[in-house]
Amino acid sequence: MACIFFHNDGAGKFSDVTKAVNIRSEKGCVGVTFADYDHDGDLDLYISNKPGDAGRNVMWRNNGNSTFTDVSAETAPRTEALALAWSLPISTTIAA
């Protein structure tokens, strides 16, 4: 199945903006993860593709202007894994 990027138009309506935001719709999409990997305040997108079906997984950097750039060569592991997990630092304060 191809990945489709939807925009919430409000009132229960969504529109397909896959091409408008520069996301390639690849066959074999099985999962997505949003996280701010570069700490710029914008949610970035990692797409997991079915191994052997669609090739590599893809890391998309949010450009902050309603478009994304494929930064897989610099950031994403070259793997056919079906998932990716982010570990976020947790700050703990202990009250005396």
C-alpha positions in Angstrom: 0.0 0.0 0.0 1.3 3.5 -0.9 1.7 6.1 1.9 -0.7 9.0 1.7 -0.2 12.2 3.7 -3.5 13.7 4.7 -4.1 17.3 6.0 -6.9 17.8 8.5 -9.2 20.5 6.9 -11.4 20.5 10.0 -15.0 19.4 10.5 -14.1 15.8 9.8 -12.7 16.5 6.4 -9.2 15.5 5.2 -7.4 16.2 1.9 -4.5 14.2 0.2 -1.5 16.5 0.2 1.2 13.8 -0.5 2.5 15.5 -3.6 2.2 19.1 -2.2 4.4 18.3 0.8 7.0 16.5 -1.4 6.5 13.0 0.1 7.1 10.2 -2.4 4.3 7.7 -2.2 6.0 4.3 -2.2 4.5 0.9 -2.5 4.9 -1.2 0.6 4.3 1.4 3.3 3.6 -0.3 6.6 4.1 2.4 9.2 5.0 5.9 10.1 6.6 7.7 13.1 6.6 11.4 13.8 9.3 12.9 16.0 11.5 16.0 16.0 14.8 14.3 15.3 16.7 17.5 14.6 15.2 19.5 17.6 14.0 22.4 15.4 10.5 22.3 16.7 9.0 20.7 13.6 7.7 17.1 13.6 9.8 15.0 11.1 8.5 11.8 9.5 10.0 8.3 9.3 8.3 5.9 6.9 8.8 2.1 7.3 8.4 0.1 4.1 7.7 -3.6 3.8 11.0 -5.5 3.4 11.7 -6.6 -0.1 8.6 -4.8 -1.4 9.5 -1.1 -1.6 13.2 -0.9 -0.8 14.5 1.2 2.0 12.8 3.0 4.8 12.7 6.8 4.4 13.5 9.7 6.9 11.8 13.0 5.9 12.9 16.3 7.5 10.1 18.8 8.0 11.3 22.0 6.4 8.9 24.1 8.4 7.1 25.4 5.3 4.7 22.6 4.7 7.2 20.5 2.7 9.6 17.7 3.6 13.1 16.7 2.4 14.4 13.1 2.1 17.4 13.0 4.5 17.7 9.2 4.6 21.3 9.1 3.3 22.4 11.2 6.3 20.1 10.0 9.0 18.2 6.8 8.5 19.6 3.3 9.2 20.1 1.2 6.1 17.8 -1.5 7.2 14.7 -3.4 6.3 13.3 -3.2 9.8 9.5 -2.7 10.1 9.7 -0.1 12.8 11.8 2.7 14.4 11.7 3.9 18.0 12.9 7.1 19.4 14.2 7.5 22.9 13.5 10.9 24.4 15.6 12.2 27.3 13.7 12.4 30.6 14.6 15.1 33.2 13.8 14.1 36.7 13.7 16.5 39.7 13.7 14.9 43.2 12.1 17.0 45.8 13.8 17.1 49.2 
